[in-house]
Amino acid sequence: MNNNNNRRRNFRSRPQKSNFRRRSGTVNSGSSNSLNNNGNSNFNRNGSMNNIHYVEKTMQKFQQLAKDAQSNGDPVLSQNFLQHADHYLRRYNELNEKRENLVDKITTEEKSLPKEKSLEKENQPKNN
């Protein structure tokens, strides 16, 4: 009297569909030359570490948590939070520097455009 038919089957994983939750049109063939093969690849799905406002807000949050931990008499936790805040401060500075470089590049390009146009006008033959 073996009633194995009524029992649940053990879970068997099935192969994941190749187009499931894929953001780009490329399909990873499983090659070993993948550059983003670290454990934190799922951490930053929405690009939040590239958003300077999010990074600044998170840095301030960890600074406040460190102050609270210090006032509660927990120097180890305070130091932990300060290290997290320091990480976000470095990322904030990187993003700020990138933004400044981009602004500088755009302004230099804008300055060079009128000169090029004026040179084109000078080089065109005058039809009077």
N, C-alpha and C positions, 0 to 999 in steps of 0.2 A: 504494500500500500504506500507507494511513493508518490507524493503529490508535488512534484517539482514543477509542474506546469503552472501552478498558482503563485509560485514565488517570483519575486522580482529578479530580473537578470542583473548581474554585476555590471557596473558602468563600464562601457567601452568607449574610449575616445574615438571620434571619427576625424578624418582629415579635414582641416580647415579649408574653406573655399578660398580660392586665390584672390577674389575680388572683395572679400569681406573687410570693411572699414579701411580700405586703402585710399589714401588721399591723392596720390599721384597716379598717373597712368602706367608707371613702370611696374614690372613684376620682379620681385627679388628672386633670383634663381638659386639662392642659397649659397652663393659663392663666398669664399673666405675673405675677399677683399672689401667687405663692407666696413666703412669707416665708423659708423655709429653702432658699434657692437658692444657697448658698455651696458651695465645694469640699469642705468638711468634713462634708457631710450624712451620709456613710456612716461617719464616724469614731466616732460615739457611738450605735451601734445598740442596745446593751443598757442604756443609761441609766447607764453607769458614772460619768459625770461628775456625776451626781446622788447617788451613793453616797458619803457622807462618809468612810467607812472606806477605800474604794478611793482617794479623792483624797488622804487623809492618807498612806497607804502609798506611793503614787506620789511624793508630795512628798519623803518620807524617802528613797526610792530615789535620786531625783535629787540630793539633798543628799549622800548617800554617794558617788555617782558623781563629784560635784564635788570632794569631799575626795580621792578616789583619783586623779583627774586632776591635782590640785594637787600631791599627793605624788610623782607621776610626772614632774613638771616641765612640765606642759602647761597654762599659764594660760588660753589661749584656750578649750580644751575645758572647763576648769573653769568659766569664765565662762558658757559655753553651758549647762552643766548647772545652774548657779545661776539662770539666767534661766528655765529650765524649772521648777525648784523654786519660784521666785517666782510663776510662773503658777498652779501648783497650790496654793500658799499663799493666793493671792487667792481662788481658787475655794473652798478650805476655809473661809475666813473668811465668804464669802457663804453657804455652806450652814449654817454654825454660826449666823449671824445669823438666817437663815430659821427654823431650828429653835427658837432662843430666842424669836423673835416668835410662833411657833406655840404654844409652851409658855405664854407669857404670855397669849395670847388664850384658851387653854383654861382657864387658872386663873382669869382674870377672869370667864369665862362660868360656871364652876363656883361662884364666889362669888356671882354674881348670881342663880343658880337658887334657892338656899334662901330668899332674900329674897322672890322672887316667889311661892314656895309659901306662905310665912308670911303674905304679904299676902292671898292667895286664901283662906286659912283664916280670917283676921280678917274678911274681907268676906262670908263665907258666913253666912247666918242660922242662929242656934243653935236647935235643936229640942229643948227640954227638956220 
